[in-house]
Amino acid sequence: MAGGAREVLTLQLGHFAGFVGAHWWNQQDAALCRPTDAKEPLGELCPDVLYRTGRTLHGQETYTPRLILMDLKGSLSSLKQEGGLYRDKQLDAAIAWQGKLTTHKEEPYPKNPYLQDLLSAEGVLSSDGIWRVKSIPNGRGPPPCTTAATLKPLIPAEGSIRVWSDFLRVHLHPRSICMIQKYNHDGEAGRLEAFGQGESILKEPKYLEELEDRLHFYVEECDYLQGFQILCDLHDGFSGVGAKAAELLQDEYSGRGIITWGLLPGPYCLGEPQKNIYRLLNTAFGLVNLSAHSSLVCPLSLGGSLGLRQEPPVNFPYLRYDAALPFHCSAILATALDTVTVPYRLRSSPVSMVHLANMLNFSGKKVVMAGATIPFPLVPSQTLPDTLMQLGGATPWTPLSACGDPSGTRCFAQSVVLRGLDRACHTSQLTPGTPLPSPLHACATGEEVLAQYLQQQQPRVRSSSHLLLTPCKVVPPYPHLFSSSLSQQGLVLDGPSTGAGLLFLSLRSSGEHPCAWCPLLLFILEPDPGRFGQRACQTRPAALGQLHGCRGGTG
């Protein structure tokens, strides 16, 4: 079990959700390194919130995501539905039939070259064909850090990425993957295109019972389940799957938090009007139905609009990404999720999912917007008060919910996370007797600096802020997106950008790919009761993570 952690069960529904989830779990895996020295304190984030311990038939202890994912036939490529941790050829059941047998064998998908290199580098596949994993001390938590020489980083060729399983480096439990065989991932026929098709899937006893069985398996082993987070495609029929799944969770696990992240790929093609109509209707139906059964709903997309009028994709001055590549878009959204979910993953004084949702809800309106600045524009010689003072009163984050310009909206509540900033930079380093440039420079702690800044910017807004030393680690196969003007620690080497207002909520990450750090992450979620019958809530990733809700406005 999770040893006192407040567990969260994750549901991934859809193929783009699989892309975001693959990056998300890769980032969690990169952070799964606990100190070998007993005197060294544990990290600020508790991995047991998202992971579970288990044991294979050979007695090997495992540490796998507490995850249920659903996707369509043909979407797994070389990944086996049952995973590779628990499979044992020597224990296969003997065939009792004595008559004639005919074997029909399907040729396996060729494994992505990156995954072949990764398995070879890890060296955990034994000669007898059984997967051997590192033991977990005391049966709990991630394996300890080792001091072995670091292997040469393995970076997949972007042309080799066809599906999310091509770059997933985390091993899954056999009960994680649930395939929908009646619809195809590839081809023009047999596609899951409409909201109603998705709803009907979980009305079929076969798929409903399979989902319920997996839910019971994970939930019953939890000591204290705080809730569920749903990563769900909004643009296709999986919006209907997500709506029915959220309804099921609300009915069976009343009182638990249900936070839904509605995901959409980058800009769409104007030459496909019928598909665009489907996308718009699926998104609208999805948001309305998901908000009816979830504690909180936040759409996430790098596209500029959810409607039929195409807008340019989101621009970050220190990121170089291709908005047409799901591999790129999903990496940025996964990095945002890694910080925006910090409040309910903390090891000490965590905020529960229910409390977070209640804080951001306004008059029962549950849809929130997300925004981010990537990276936070901290220069090596500056401190946090210096940078925040330079930002001034301009809105510092870029919307990540494709809900248009957030200016003019009135924020109701916000949750802010600032992570990865070295403790020496939290407060002013001015010598005693020097005139203070701003009230921020008089604060004694980084938490006070952040809280006072938020109070100055929006004095009538209810704010919750968290300041973490733990950075956001991005390692291969995370794509090389960061500008060369960033240092290995994610600091801006060429000074602040002239568009400082777009860099307030920012994620700091290294342009060096072998082990890039995103030390500063600012996320904001704010309810914005104006779209789809509800105000959108904004999540803003940067060194500062924030969630906040709006009373009204034109959003």
C-alpha positions as CSV (number, residue, x, y, z in Angstrom):
1,M,0.0,0.0,0.0
2,A,0.9,3.6,0.0
3,G,2.1,3.9,3.6
4,G,-0.1,6.7,4.8
5,A,-0.2,8.6,1.5
6,R,-3.5,9.9,0.2
7,E,-3.7,7.9,-2.9
8,V,-4.9,9.0,-6.3
9,L,-6.1,6.7,-9.1
10,T,-5.4,8.0,-12.6
11,L,-7.6,7.3,-15.7
12,Q,-6.2,7.9,-19.2
13,L,-8.9,7.9,-21.8
14,G,-7.9,8.3,-25.5
15,H,-4.8,8.4,-27.7
16,F,-3.7,12.0,-27.1
17,A,-4.3,11.4,-23.4
18,G,-1.9,8.5,-23.9
19,F,0.7,10.9,-25.3
20,V,0.3,13.3,-22.4
21,G,0.2,10.4,-20.0
22,A,3.4,8.8,-21.4
23,H,5.3,12.0,-20.9
24,W,3.7,12.5,-17.4
25,W,4.7,9.0,-16.2
26,N,8.2,9.4,-17.7
27,Q,8.6,12.6,-15.7
28,Q,7.4,10.8,-12.6
29,D,9.9,8.0,-13.3
30,A,12.7,10.6,-13.6
31,A,11.8,11.9,-10.1
32,L,11.6,8.4,-8.5
33,C,15.0,8.5,-6.9
34,R,15.1,8.5,-3.1
35,P,18.2,9.2,-1.1
36,T,20.4,6.3,0.0
37,D,21.6,8.3,3.1
38,A,19.1,8.0,5.9
39,K,20.0,11.5,7.1
40,E,19.0,13.1,3.8
41,P,15.4,14.3,3.9
42,L,12.8,12.8,1.6
43,G,11.5,14.8,-1.3
44,E,8.7,17.3,-1.0
45,L,6.4,15.2,-3.3
46,C,5.1,11.8,-2.3
47,P,5.3,9.3,-5.2
48,D,3.1,6.9,-3.3
49,V,0.2,9.2,-4.1
50,L,0.4,8.0,-7.8
51,Y,2.3,4.7,-7.5
52,R,1.6,1.3,-5.9
53,T,3.9,-1.5,-4.8
54,G,3.4,-5.0,-5.9
55,R,5.2,-8.4,-6.2
56,T,5.7,-10.6,-9.2
57,L,5.2,-14.4,-9.2
58,H,9.0,-14.7,-8.7
59,G,8.9,-12.5,-5.6
60,Q,10.4,-9.4,-7.3
61,E,8.9,-6.2,-5.9
62,T,7.5,-3.7,-8.3
63,Y,6.5,-0.1,-8.2
64,T,4.0,0.8,-10.9
65,P,1.6,3.6,-11.7
66,R,-1.9,3.4,-10.1
67,L,-3.4,3.7,-13.6
68,I,-6.2,2.6,-15.8
69,L,-5.9,3.5,-19.5
70,M,-8.3,2.9,-22.4
71,D,-7.4,3.2,-26.0
72,L,-8.4,1.7,-29.3
73,K,-7.4,-1.4,-31.2
74,G,-4.0,-0.9,-32.9
75,S,-2.8,1.8,-30.6
76,L,-0.3,-0.2,-28.5
77,S,2.3,-1.0,-31.3
78,S,4.8,-3.3,-29.6
79,L,3.6,-2.8,-26.1
80,K,1.8,-5.8,-24.7
81,Q,-1.6,-5.3,-23.1
82,E,-0.6,-7.3,-20.1
83,G,2.7,-5.5,-19.7
84,G,6.1,-7.1,-19.2
85,L,6.6,-7.2,-15.4
86,Y,4.4,-10.2,-14.5
87,R,4.6,-12.4,-17.5
88,D,6.2,-15.8,-16.9
89,K,6.5,-18.3,-19.8
90,Q,7.3,-21.1,-17.4
91,L,4.0,-20.8,-15.6
92,D,1.7,-20.8,-18.7
93,A,-1.2,-23.1,-18.2
94,A,-0.9,-26.5,-19.9
95,I,-3.3,-27.3,-22.7
96,A,-5.6,-30.1,-21.7
97,W,-7.1,-30.7,-25.1
98,Q,-5.6,-33.8,-26.7
99,G,-7.0,-33.4,-30.2
100,K,-5.6,-31.6,-33.2
101,L,-4.5,-28.0,-32.7
102,T,-4.2,-25.2,-35.2
103,T,-2.1,-22.2,-34.2
104,H,-2.8,-18.8,-35.7
105,K,0.1,-16.4,-34.9
106,E,0.1,-12.7,-35.6
107,E,3.4,-11.1,-36.5
108,P,4.3,-8.7,-33.6
109,Y,4.8,-5.0,-34.2
110,P,8.5,-4.1,-34.6
111,K,9.7,-2.4,-31.4
112,N,10.7,1.2,-31.7
113,P,14.5,1.5,-31.9
114,Y,14.5,3.8,-28.8
115,L,12.8,1.2,-26.7
116,Q,15.2,-1.5,-27.9
117,D,18.1,0.7,-26.8
118,L,16.4,1.5,-23.5
119,L,15.8,-2.1,-22.6
120,S,19.4,-3.0,-23.5
121,A,20.7,-0.1,-21.4
122,E,18.6,-1.0,-18.4
123,G,19.7,-4.6,-18.5
124,V,16.8,-6.0,-16.6
125,L,15.7,-8.8,-19.0
126,S,17.2,-12.1,-17.7
127,S,18.4,-14.9,-19.9
128,D,15.3,-17.0,-19.1
129,G,13.0,-14.4,-20.6
130,I,11.7,-13.1,-17.3
131,W,11.7,-9.4,-16.5
132,R,13.8,-8.7,-13.4
133,V,13.2,-5.4,-11.6
134,K,15.2,-3.7,-8.9
135,S,14.1,-4.6,-5.4
136,I,12.4,-2.0,-3.2
137,P,13.8,-1.6,0.3
138,N,11.2,-2.2,3.0
139,G,8.7,-2.9,0.3
140,R,7.7,0.7,-0.1
141,G,8.6,3.7,-2.3
142,P,10.8,4.1,-5.2
143,P,14.3,2.5,-5.6
144,P,17.1,4.4,-4.1
145,C,19.5,6.5,-6.2
146,T,22.7,4.9,-7.3
147,T,26.1,6.3,-8.0
148,A,26.7,4.3,-11.1
149,A,28.1,6.0,-14.1
150,T,25.3,7.7,-16.1
151,L,24.6,6.0,-19.4
152,K,24.6,8.0,-22.6
153,P,21.1,9.5,-22.9
154,L,18.8,7.7,-25.3
155,I,16.8,10.2,-27.4
156,P,14.1,8.8,-29.8
157,A,14.0,10.1,-33.3
158,E,10.8,12.1,-33.7
159,G,10.1,10.4,-37.0
160,S,10.0,7.0,-35.2
161,I,7.2,8.1,-32.8
162,R,3.8,6.9,-34.1
163,V,1.9,6.1,-30.9
164,W,2.4,7.0,-27.3
165,S,3.8,3.5,-26.4
166,D,6.8,4.2,-28.7
167,F,8.3,6.4,-26.0
168,L,6.8,5.2,-22.7
169,R,9.6,4.0,-20.5
170,V,7.5,3.0,-17.5
171,H,6.4,-0.5,-16.9
172,L,2.6,-0.9,-16.3
173,H,0.7,-3.3,-14.2
174,P,-1.3,-6.0,-16.1
175,R,-4.6,-4.4,-15.0
176,S,-3.7,-1.0,-16.3
177,I,-4.4,-1.3,-20.1
178,C,-8.0,-1.8,-21.3
179,M,-8.4,-2.0,-25.0
180,I,-11.6,-1.1,-26.9
181,Q,-11.6,-3.7,-29.7
182,K,-14.8,-2.5,-31.5
183,Y,-13.1,0.7,-32.9
184,N,-9.8,1.1,-34.8
185,H,-7.0,3.5,-34.1
186,D,-5.8,3.6,-37.7
187,G,-7.6,3.9,-40.9
188,E,-10.8,5.7,-42.0
189,A,-13.3,3.1,-41.1
190,G,-14.4,2.0,-37.6
191,R,-13.3,5.1,-35.9
192,L,-14.5,6.5,-32.5
193,E,-15.6,9.9,-33.8
194,A,-18.6,11.0,-31.8
195,F,-19.5,11.7,-28.2
196,G,-22.5,9.3,-28.4
197,Q,-20.3,6.4,-29.6
198,G,-18.1,6.9,-26.6
199,E,-21.0,7.0,-24.2
200,S,-22.4,3.8,-25.6
201,I,-19.1,1.9,-25.0
202,L,-19.5,2.1,-21.2
203,K,-23.2,1.1,-21.6
204,E,-22.1,-2.3,-22.9
205,P,-21.7,-4.9,-20.1
206,K,-18.4,-6.1,-21.4
207,Y,-16.5,-2.8,-21.1
208,L,-18.4,-1.6,-18.1
209,E,-17.6,-4.7,-16.1
210,E,-14.0,-4.6,-17.2
211,L,-13.7,-1.0,-16.0
212,E,-15.4,-1.7,-12.7
213,D,-13.2,-4.7,-12.1
214,R,-10.1,-2.6,-12.5
215,L,-11.4,0.2,-10.4
216,H,-12.2,-2.2,-7.5
217,F,-8.7,-3.8,-7.8
218,Y,-6.9,-0.5,-7.3
219,V,-9.4,1.2,-4.9
220,E,-9.6,-1.7,-2.5
221,E,-5.9,-1.8,-1.9
222,C,-5.8,1.9,-1.0
223,D,-5.5,3.0,2.7
224,Y,-6.9,6.5,2.0
225,L,-8.1,7.2,-1.5
226,Q,-8.5,10.9,-1.9
227,G,-9.9,10.8,-5.4
228,F,-9.4,10.3,-9.2
229,Q,-7.7,12.3,-11.9
230,I,-9.0,11.8,-15.4
231,L,-6.9,12.6,-18.5
232,C,-9.5,12.5,-21.3
233,D,-9.5,13.4,-25.0
234,L,-12.2,16.0,-25.7
235,H,-12.0,16.2,-29.5
236,D,-13.2,12.7,-30.3
237,G,-15.5,10.0,-29.0
238,F,-13.5,9.6,-25.8
239,S,-15.2,12.7,-24.5
240,G,-18.3,10.4,-24.2
241,V,-16.2,7.7,-22.6
242,G,-14.9,10.2,-20.1
243,A,-18.3,11.5,-19.3
244,K,-19.7,8.0,-18.5
245,A,-16.5,7.1,-16.5
246,A,-16.9,10.3,-14.4
247,E,-20.6,9.5,-13.8
248,L,-19.6,6.0,-12.7
249,L,-17.0,7.3,-10.3
250,Q,-19.4,9.9,-8.9
251,D,-22.1,7.2,-8.3
252,E,-19.8,4.5,-6.7
253,Y,-17.3,6.7,-4.9
254,S,-19.3,9.6,-3.6
255,G,-17.3,12.1,-1.6
256,R,-14.0,11.5,-3.4
257,G,-12.4,14.1,-5.6
258,I,-12.7,13.8,-9.4
259,I,-10.5,16.3,-11.3
260,T,-10.7,16.0,-15.0
261,W,-8.2,17.3,-17.5
262,G,-9.8,17.6,-20.9
263,L,-7.0,17.3,-23.5
264,L,-7.0,18.5,-27.1
265,P,-4.1,18.3,-29.7
266,G,-2.7,21.4,-31.4
267,P,-4.2,23.4,-34.2
268,Y,-6.6,21.6,-36.5
269,C,-6.9,21.5,-40.3
270,L,-9.3,24.0,-41.9
271,G,-9.8,21.8,-44.9
272,E,-11.8,19.2,-43.0
273,P,-15.1,20.9,-42.1
274,Q,-16.9,17.7,-41.1
275,K,-14.2,16.7,-38.7
276,N,-14.1,20.2,-37.2
277,I,-17.8,20.1,-36.5
278,Y,-17.4,16.8,-34.8
279,R,-14.5,18.2,-32.8
280,L,-16.5,21.2,-31.7
281,L,-19.6,19.1,-30.7
282,N,-17.5,16.5,-28.9
283,T,-15.7,19.2,-26.9
284,A,-18.9,21.0,-26.0
285,F,-20.8,17.9,-25.0
286,G,-17.7,16.6,-23.2
287,L,-17.2,19.8,-21.1
288,V,-20.9,20.0,-20.1
289,N,-21.2,16.3,-19.1
290,L,-17.8,16.1,-17.4
291,S,-18.5,19.2,-15.3
292,A,-21.8,17.6,-14.2
293,H,-20.0,14.6,-12.7
294,S,-16.5,16.0,-11.8
295,S,-15.3,18.1,-8.9
296,L,-13.3,20.2,-11.3
297,V,-12.8,20.3,-15.1
298,C,-9.9,22.0,-16.9
299,P,-9.4,21.9,-20.7
300,L,-5.8,21.9,-21.8
301,S,-4.6,22.6,-25.3
302,L,-1.8,24.5,-27.1
303,G,-4.3,25.5,-29.8
304,G,-5.6,29.1,-29.7
305,S,-9.3,28.3,-29.8
306,L,-11.8,25.6,-29.1
307,G,-14.2,26.9,-31.7
308,L,-14.3,26.8,-35.5
309,R,-12.3,30.0,-36.0
310,Q,-8.7,28.9,-36.1
311,E,-6.2,30.8,-33.9
312,P,-2.4,30.5,-33.9
313,P,-1.0,28.1,-31.4
314,V,0.3,29.2,-28.0
315,N,3.7,30.9,-28.1
316,F,6.4,30.6,-25.5
317,P,9.5,32.8,-26.1
318,Y,11.9,30.1,-24.7
319,L,10.3,27.1,-26.4
320,R,10.8,25.8,-29.9
321,Y,8.1,23.3,-30.6
322,D,6.1,22.0,-33.6
323,A,2.4,22.4,-32.8
324,A,1.4,19.8,-35.4
325,L,3.4,17.1,-33.5
326,P,1.5,15.4,-30.6
327,F,4.9,14.4,-29.3
328,H,5.8,18.0,-28.7
329,C,2.4,19.4,-27.6
330,S,1.8,16.5,-25.1
331,A,5.3,17.1,-23.6
332,I,4.4,20.7,-22.7
333,L,1.0,19.8,-21.3
334,A,2.5,16.9,-19.3
335,T,5.0,19.3,-17.8
336,A,2.1,21.7,-16.9
337,L,0.2,18.8,-15.2
338,D,3.3,17.8,-13.2
339,T,3.2,21.2,-11.4
340,V,-0.4,22.0,-11.3
341,T,-1.2,18.8,-9.5
342,V,1.5,19.5,-6.8
343,P,-1.0,20.7,-4.1
344,Y,-2.5,17.2,-3.6
345,R,0.8,15.3,-4.0
346,L,2.8,17.0,-1.3
347,R,4.4,14.8,1.4
348,S,3.6,17.4,4.2
349,S,0.5,19.6,4.5
350,P,-1.1,18.4,1.3
351,V,-4.3,20.0,0.0
352,S,-6.8,17.3,-0.8
353,M,-8.4,17.1,-4.3
354,V,-11.8,17.9,-2.8
355,H,-10.5,20.9,-0.9
356,L,-8.7,22.2,-4.0
357,A,-11.9,21.8,-6.1
358,N,-14.0,23.5,-3.4
359,M,-11.7,26.4,-3.3
360,L,-11.8,27.0,-7.0
361,N,-15.5,26.4,-7.5
362,F,-17.7,29.5,-7.7
363,S,-21.5,29.1,-7.4
364,G,-21.3,25.5,-8.6
365,K,-19.3,26.4,-11.7
366,K,-16.6,23.8,-12.1
367,V,-14.8,24.6,-15.4
368,V,-11.5,26.3,-15.0
369,M,-8.8,27.7,-17.3
370,A,-5.1,27.0,-17.2
371,G,-2.1,29.2,-18.1
372,A,1.6,29.1,-18.1
373,T,4.9,30.9,-18.7
374,I,7.7,28.6,-19.7
375,P,10.2,29.3,-18.3
376,F,10.1,31.6,-15.4
377,P,12.4,34.5,-16.4
378,L,14.9,34.4,-13.6
379,V,18.4,35.7,-14.4
380,P,21.4,34.1,-12.5
381,S,22.1,37.4,-10.6
382,Q,18.5,38.0,-9.6
383,T,16.3,36.9,-6.7
384,L,12.6,36.1,-6.7
385,P,11.6,39.6,-5.4
386,D,13.7,41.2,-8.2
387,T,12.0,39.2,-11.0
388,L,8.5,39.6,-9.7
389,M,9.0,43.4,-9.3
390,Q,10.3,43.6,-13.0
391,L,7.2,41.8,-14.2
392,G,5.0,44.7,-12.9
393,G,1.3,44.5,-13.2
394,A,1.0,42.8,-16.5
395,T,-0.7,39.4,-16.8
396,P,2.3,37.1,-16.7
397,W,1.0,33.8,-18.1
398,T,-0.1,32.4,-21.4
399,P,-3.5,30.6,-21.5
400,L,-3.3,26.8,-21.9
401,S,-7.1,26.2,-22.2
402,A,-7.7,27.6,-25.7
403,C,-10.3,29.9,-24.2
404,G,-9.0,33.2,-25.7
405,D,-7.6,36.2,-24.0
406,P,-8.2,36.1,-20.2
407,S,-7.9,39.8,-19.8
408,G,-11.1,41.4,-18.5
409,T,-12.0,38.3,-16.4
410,R,-12.4,38.7,-12.7
411,C,-10.6,36.1,-10.8
412,F,-12.3,34.5,-7.8
413,A,-9.7,32.1,-6.4
414,Q,-6.3,30.8,-7.4
415,S,-3.8,28.2,-6.5
416,V,-0.1,29.0,-7.2
417,V,2.9,26.6,-7.3
418,L,6.4,28.0,-7.5
419,R,8.9,25.1,-7.8
420,G,12.6,24.5,-8.4
421,L,13.9,27.9,-7.2
422,D,17.1,27.6,-5.1
423,R,16.5,28.7,-1.5
424,A,19.2,31.4,-1.8
425,C,17.1,33.2,-4.4
426,H,13.9,33.2,-2.4
427,T,14.5,36.5,-0.7
428,S,16.4,39.7,-1.3
429,Q,20.2,39.7,-0.9
430,L,20.6,43.4,-0.4
431,T,23.0,44.5,2.3
432,P,21.5,46.0,5.4
433,G,20.8,49.7,5.1
434,T,20.2,49.6,1.4
435,P,16.9,51.2,0.4
436,L,14.3,48.5,-0.5
437,P,13.2,48.7,-4.2
438,S,9.7,47.2,-3.3
439,P,7.8,45.7,-0.3
440,L,8.7,42.3,-1.7
441,H,12.3,42.8,-0.8
442,A,11.3,43.2,2.9
443,C,9.8,39.7,3.1
444,A,11.6,37.1,5.3
445,T,10.8,34.0,3.3
446,G,10.0,33.0,-0.2
447,E,6.5,32.0,0.8
448,E,5.9,35.5,2.0
449,V,7.3,37.0,-1.2
450,L,5.0,34.9,-3.3
451,A,1.9,35.5,-1.2
452,Q,2.5,39.3,-1.0
453,Y,3.0,39.5,-4.8
454,L,-0.3,37.7,-5.4
455,Q,-2.0,40.0,-2.9
456,Q,-0.6,43.1,-4.6
457,Q,-1.7,41.9,-8.1
458,Q,-5.2,40.8,-7.1
459,P,-6.1,42.0,-3.6
460,R,-9.7,40.7,-3.8
461,V,-8.7,37.2,-4.9
462,R,-8.5,34.2,-2.7
463,S,-5.0,32.7,-3.2
464,S,-3.3,29.6,-2.2
465,S,0.4,29.3,-2.9
466,H,3.1,26.6,-2.6
467,L,6.8,27.2,-3.0
468,L,8.9,24.0,-3.7
469,L,12.6,23.4,-3.9
470,T,12.0,20.3,-6.0
471,P,12.5,21.1,-9.7
472,C,10.6,19.5,-12.6
473,K,13.0,17.0,-14.2
474,V,12.8,16.4,-17.9
475,V,15.0,13.7,-19.3
476,P,14.9,11.7,-22.6
477,P,12.6,10.9,-24.3
478,Y,11.4,14.4,-23.5
479,P,11.8,16.3,-26.8
480,H,14.5,19.0,-27.1
481,L,12.2,22.1,-26.9
482,F,14.1,24.6,-24.8
483,S,16.0,27.6,-26.2
484,S,19.8,27.7,-26.1
485,S,19.5,30.9,-24.1
486,L,18.7,28.8,-21.0
487,S,21.3,27.4,-18.6
488,Q,21.4,23.8,-17.4
489,Q,19.4,24.9,-14.4
490,G,16.8,26.7,-16.5
491,L,18.0,30.2,-15.8
492,V,17.7,32.9,-18.6
493,L,21.2,33.7,-19.7
494,D,20.5,36.6,-22.0
495,G,18.4,38.6,-19.5
496,P,14.6,38.9,-19.3
497,S,12.6,38.9,-22.5
498,T,11.0,42.1,-23.6
499,G,7.6,40.4,-23.3
500,A,8.0,40.0,-19.6
501,G,4.2,39.8,-19.1
502,L,4.2,36.5,-20.9
503,L,6.9,35.1,-18.7
504,F,5.6,35.6,-15.2
505,L,4.3,32.0,-14.9
506,S,7.1,30.1,-16.2
507,L,8.8,26.8,-16.4
508,R,12.5,26.8,-16.3
509,S,14.2,24.0,-18.2
510,S,17.6,23.4,-19.6
511,G,18.5,23.5,-23.2
512,E,20.9,20.7,-22.4
513,H,19.0,17.5,-23.1
514,P,20.8,14.8,-21.1
515,C,19.3,15.8,-17.8
516,A,17.4,19.0,-18.2
517,W,15.8,20.7,-15.2
518,C,12.6,22.7,-15.2
519,P,13.3,24.3,-11.8
520,L,10.7,27.0,-12.0
521,L,7.1,26.2,-12.7
522,L,4.1,28.5,-12.2
523,F,0.6,27.2,-12.6
524,I,-2.7,28.9,-12.2
525,L,-6.1,27.4,-12.3
526,E,-9.0,29.9,-12.1
527,P,-12.7,29.3,-12.6
528,D,-13.9,31.5,-15.4
529,P,-17.7,31.2,-15.6
530,G,-18.2,32.3,-19.2
531,R,-17.7,29.4,-21.6
532,F,-19.8,26.4,-22.2
533,G,-22.2,27.7,-19.5
534,Q,-19.4,27.9,-17.0
535,R,-16.4,30.1,-16.4
536,A,-13.2,28.6,-17.5
537,C,-10.4,28.0,-15.1
538,Q,-6.8,28.7,-15.9
539,T,-3.8,26.6,-15.2
540,R,-0.5,28.4,-15.7
541,P,2.8,26.5,-15.7
542,A,5.9,28.3,-14.7
543,A,8.2,28.4,-11.7
544,L,5.1,29.4,-10.0
545,G,2.0,27.1,-10.1
546,Q,-1.3,28.7,-9.6
547,L,-5.0,27.7,-9.7
548,H,-7.6,30.4,-9.5
549,G,-11.3,31.0,-10.1
550,C,-13.2,33.9,-11.6
551,R,-16.4,35.7,-10.5
552,G,-17.2,36.9,-14.0
553,G,-15.9,38.6,-17.0
554,T,-16.0,38.2,-20.7
555,G,-13.8,35.0,-21.0
